[in-house]
Amino acid sequence: MLVAGAYFMEILDATVIATAVPAISSSFGVDAVDVGIAISAYILTLAVLIPVSGWMAERFGVRRVFLTAIVIFTAASVGCALSPSLPVLVGMRVLQGVGGAMMVPVGRLAVLRASTKSEYVRAIAYLTWPALTAPVLAPALGGAIVTYLSWRWIFLINVPLGIVGLIVGLKVVRGDPSATAARPLDWRGMVLTTVGIAALIISLDSIRADGTPWGGVGIGFAVALVATAVAIVHLRRTEHPLLDLTVLKVESFRNTATYGSFYRMLITAVPFLLPLMFQLRFGWSPLVSGLMVIALFLGNIAVKPTTTPLMRRFGIRTVIVADGALSVLCFAAIASVGVDTPPVAVAAILVVSGALRSIGFTAYNSLAFADISSERLTHANTFNATVQELFSGFGVALGAIALTVSTSIVTGLGKPSGDAFSLSFALLGVLMVVIVVGGVLLPKDAGRAVTARAR
């Protein structure tokens, strides 16, 4: 629960600032678009430093790194709240990213090391809820804070959470006596992966529903492709790679890293598109639209007690296939709603969508480490954390691309621009079929080591 709380704090901080952009721009006397760098700086720092977190855990110990990360993140939050200008805010956001990059992956590693295979499903269930709830709660929470308090309180709410986390962490996080036997840091791998990830994140962040600089995006993707290709060659040849690609030889982990990441990308696009649809198509206020999105959170919470029994009863493979198929139908249902749809019906659909999100995320997160040996756990955890962060960013970009393409299509057909949202969700539903295929390709007993399901 300590690590889950830290994870919640980190994800919430990454998403809630979006609702405060107008207030921050007014406070600093800059254009709203200029504040976007404060969001990008945090995500970029987080993405490029996560690959190093595994090495740091080995070199300095899980306990020391995790507790230091909480201190850095909390102190940087105070710095963000007290920032007198945009450049200072950006600098503090970078510092927050440093703390977040160490805090979450290393905390997850501590949980996995302290858990047996049979306890993985329950542990992962606790670690999954922040990724499901924080992006959903952020719009309503951010809107309320900015409306009734000040944008600076968005960062100050981290302070009591950080203090409590540090006090609890000092008591419950165990030491790591093997920390001194760390492998040397792969500097070349770090530079190559940093360039590749940075170019990719910057390119994705440049994609907008309107006014995307496609030339710059193309150049960024090209740089990312070249840097990633060179990094892969290096990581496969060096003796002590920053990211150990051999973990992909484990079938269950490989399926999670590919199909599971694709699932994460599709699901992350939903909280991005829904507030836009509610405000631009339905004409709802930001606060009302944010409150409606909370229906996803209600679905997450309502189904959470059943996720572990479902996997133990039917197996992870069956759960993933069924969840993917039902998600296709759910996307179709979201695509069918309109201005005249009763709000109760919209909320009901979102509750079901939230429940499916919870089941799918928990299933894939449990499958990821099912067949990973203890000595390879650090490498697998680092690789998985890096991929998760990247594909979460891909989800927002995918939502923007789907909306851009859909707008062009409906405009060309002479239909109302609001129909672009329906088409966007329909496209996401079609892509969800890939998840069903990925689930079918899994062995029937996939994840048996962590579900402890009887034959």
N, C-alpha and C positions, 0 to 999 in steps of 0.2 A: 504493500500500500504506500510505503514511503516513496519507492521508485515511481509508482503510478502517479502519485501526487506531483512529483518533479516533472514527469512527462506531461501531465496536464498543464502545469504552469508554463512549460516551454512551448507547447503547441498553441495554447491560448494566447501567449504573448506574440506569437508569429502571425496570428490571424486577427486578433481584436483591434490592432492598430489601424486596420483598413477603414473602419467606421469613423476614426478620429482624424482622418486626413484633412478634411476641410477646416476643422478647428485648429489643427496644428499649423496649417498654412496661414490661417488668419493671425495666429499668435506670433508667428515669426515674420509675417509680412512677405511671404513668398507665394508662388503659384502652387496650386494643389498638386500639379504633376511633378513638381520638384520634390515633394515629400516622399514620392515613391522610392527614392533612393534609400530612405530609412528602412523601408520594408525589404528591399532587395539586398541591402548590406547585411542584414541579419540572416536571411535565408542563404546567401552566398557563403558567409563565414561558417555557418552551420554545416553546409554541404561539403566544403573543401576540407574541414578539419575532422569530420567524423572518421575518415579512414585512418587517421593518426591515433584515434582514441584507443584502439586495441593495443598498439605498441605502448602507449602511456600507461595503460592498466598493467601491462607486463613489467614495465620498467619501474614504476613508482608504487604499484599496488592499487587494488580496486578501492579500498577504503580511503586512502589518501587522495586519490584523484576525484572520487565521487564527492567527498566532503568539500574539497577545494573548489570544485565546479559549482556547488551550491552557493558558496561564499561569493565567487566571482559573479554569478548570475544575479544574486540579490543586490550586491553592491552596484552593479551596472544598471539595475532597475532604478535604484535611487538616483544614479547619474542621469538616466533618461528623464526622470520626472523633474529634475532640477535644471535641465539643459536650457541655457539662455538663447541658443541659436540652433539652426538646423545642422551646421557642421558638427557641433558638439553632440547633438542627438545622434547623428550618424555614427560618430566615434563610440558612443556608449552602446549603440545597437551592435556594433562589431564586437565589443567586449561581451555583450550578452550572448552573442553567437559562439564566442570562445567557451563560455561556461556551458551553454546548451549542448555543444558538440561533445563535451566530456561527460556531462551529467546524465543524459539519457542512455546512450549505448553502454557506458560503464556500469550504470545502475542496473540495466537489464542483465549484463554479464554477471553481476553479483547475485542476482536472483537465480539465474540458471545454474550457476555453480553450487548454490546452496540447495538446489532442488534435485530430487531423483527423477528418473524418466517418468515414473507413474504420477509424479506431482506436476509435471510440465503443463498439462492441460489447465489445471486450476490456476497455476501461477500466470500462465499466458492470458487467461480470462481476465485477471486483475490488471494486467499490463496493457490490455487492449482497449479498455473503456476510454482512456484519455484521447486516443486518436479518433474515437467515434464521437465523443461528446464535445470536446473543446471547439472544433470548427463550427459546430451547430449552435452552441451557446454564445459564441463570440459576437455575432451580429446584434443580438438582443442586449447582451451585457454591455458591449461597447456603445450602443446607441443610448442606453440608459445612463451610463457614466458620463458621456459627453453632454447629454441633455441636462442632467440634474447636478453634476459636479464639475469636473474639468478633465480635459484629456490627460493631464498629468497623473490622475488617479488610476489610469489604465496600467501604469507601471508601478505605482505605489502599492497596489493590491498584492504584488509579488513579495513585498517585504515581510509581512507576518507569515506568509507561507514559507518563505525561505528560512526565517528564524526557527520556526517549528521543525522544518525539515532538517536543519543542521543539528538541533538538539536531539531529535529522534535518531538521526543518523549516527551521532556519536555513541549512542547506546546500542543500536542494533546491527550496524554494518560491521562485518567481521574483517579482521586483518588478512593479509596475504603474504605468508612467509616466503613464497617463491618469487616475489617481485624482483629480486635482484638478478635473477637469471634470465634477463630479457635479451631478445635477439637485437642486433644492431638496427638502427632506424634506416629504412630504405629511402634515402633522400631523393634519388632519381625517380623512384616510383611516386613519391609524394609530389614532386614538381609536375610530373606528367599527368597524374590524376587530378591535381589541382587545376591545371590549365584546361583539361578536358571538361571537368565538372563546372568550372567557372564560366567557360564559354557557353556551355549548354544552358546553365541557369540564366545567364544574362540574355541569351537568345529567347528562351521561353518567357522570360519576364517582359520582353519587348512585344510579345504578341498581345494584341488588343482586339476587342470586337470592332473598334474603329481606329483607323490611322496607324496600322502596323507598318514599321519600316522593313519591308520584306527583304530589301537588299542587305541591310545589316544583319537581319536574322539568318539569311543564307550564309553570310560570311562566318557568323558565329557557329553555325552548325558544322560548317566545313572545318573550322579550327578544332571544334570538339571531336569530330570524326577522326581527324588525323592524330590528334593528341591521344585519344582513346586507343586507337589502333597501335600506336607506338608503345603506349603503356601496357597493353595486353601482351605484346611480344616481350617486353622487359619483365613483367611480372611472372611470366611463364619460365623465364630463363634464370632469373636471379635466385640465389640460395635462400635469402631471407626477404621475401616480397612483402610490401606494405599490405597488399590484399592477396591472400592465398586463393588462387583461382581453382585449385584442385578440389575445393569443397563442392564445386559444381558437379563433380563426378557422382556425388550422392544424389540419387534420383529424386527423393522427396524434397531435398533442399533445392535442387535445380528447378523442379516444378514450381516451388514457391517463389524463387527468384525471377521466374519468367511469367507464368500465368498468374501467380499471386500478385506480382507487381503490376501486371496489366489490370487485374481486378481493382487494386488500390487506386490506380489512375482513373478508372471509370467512376468509382464511387466518390472520389474526391471532387470530381467535376460537379456533382449534384448540389452540395451546399454553395457552390459558386454561382450556378445558374438559377437556383430557386429564388433568392432575394431579388435578382434582376427581373425575373419573370413577374414576381408579385408586384414590384414597384413600377416597371415600365409597361407591362401589359395589363395588369389588374388595377393599377393606380393606387395601390396601398401605400401607406406611409412606411418609412424605414423601420420604425418601431414595431408596427403591426406585422410587417413581413418577417422581421426577425423573430417575433413571437410565434408565428406560424411554423418557421423552420425548426423551432424547438420540438415540434411533433416528432421529428426524426430522433431526437434525444429520448423522448418517451418510449419509442419503439425499442431503442437500444437497451434501456433500463428494464423494460418489461420482459424482454426475452432473455436477458442475461442469465437468470438462474437455470434456464433450460439448455444453454449451449453445450455445457459439458455432458449432461445426460444424453443429449442427442448424438454427440460424437461417440460416446461409449456404447450406445445402443445400436446405431446404424453404421458406424465407422466414418472416418474423415472423408473418404472418397465419395460415398453416397451423399453425405451432407453437402460437399462442394458442388456436386452435379445438381442436386435438387435446389440448392441456393441459387446457382447460376440460372437455372431454368425459370424459377420463380421471379428472379430479378429482371429477366427479360419481360415478363408479364407486367411487373411493377413499373418499369420504364414506359411501357405502352400505356399504362393507366395514367401516369403523370403527363404523358404527351396528349392524352385525351381531355384533360381538364381545361376549362375555359373561364371567361369572366363570369358566366352564369352558373358555374358549378358551385353548389353550396359549400361554404367554408368547412362545414363538418365533414363533408365527403373528401375534401382536399386533405384535411388533417388526418383522416382515417388512412388514406393512401400513404401519407408520409410516415405514419406510425408503422405500417407494414414494411415500408422501405427501410426504416431505421432498424427494425428487427432483423431484416435480411442482411443489412450491413454488419450488424453485431455478430451474427452467425458466421458469415463469410470471413470476416477479419480474424475471428478467434480460430476458425478452422485452419486457415493458412498460417497463422502465427504458431499454432501448435504443431503443424506439419513441418515447419521450417527446421526445427532442431530434433525431430523425432529420431533420426538415424545418425546424428552427429556425435562422434566420440568426444569424451571430455577433453582430451588433449587438443582437439581442433575447434573447441567451442569458441575460443577468442576470435579466431579467424572467421568462423561462420557468423558470429554475432556482428563483427565489424562490417563484413560484406553485406549482411542483411540490413543493417541500419543505414548504410550508404544508399543501397538500392531503394529502400523505403522513402528516404528523404527526397531522392531524385524523382521518383514516380509520383509522389505527392505534389511536387511542382509541376510535373507533366499533366496532372489532373486539371489544374487551373488552366493551363495552356490548352489542353484538349477542349475544355468547355468554351474557351474563347474562340478556338478554331471552328468548333461545331456551330457556334452562334454566327460567326462570320460567314461560313459556307451556307448555312441555312437562310440567313438574311438575303444573300445573293440569289438563292433559288426562289424564295417566295416573292421577292421583288420582281424577278424575271417573269414569274407566272402571273403577276398582277394581283397578288393576294396581300392582305394586311401584313405589315411588318411584324405584328405580334405573333403571327403563326410561326415565325422562325423559332420560337422557344419550343413549340410542339415538335417541330421537325428535329431540333437539336436532341431532345430526349429520345425521340424515335431512333436517331442514329446511334446514340449511346446504347440503346436496347439491342440493336443489331450487333454491335461490337461485343456485347455481353455473351453472345453465343460462343465466342472464343473460350470463355471460362468453362462452359459446359464441355467443350471438346477437351480442354486441358484436364478437367476432372475425370473424364472417361479414360484418358490415357494413363491415369494413375493405377498402380497395382491395387487389387481388391483389399489387400491387407495394409495399405499405406497408413503409416502413423500408429500401427498397433502397439508399438513400444510405449507410446505416451497415453493412449486411450485405455490400455489394459483391457481391451474388449475380448471376451471369451470367444473361442472358435465355434 
